């Protein structure tokens, strides 16, 4: 895997750290994620072309 700093790469690294923490029975990062506020998401309706 190339280290390019992409969103996918960063997410994978974070998930690996969280996985390792869970294996050590440390669930703090999971709990922090669970209780955090999700970022706002734009809801876009698909355009219909006729």
Secondary structure by P-SEA (a helix, b strand, c coil): ccccccaaaaaaaaaaaaaaaaaaccaaaaaaaaaccccbbbbbcccccc
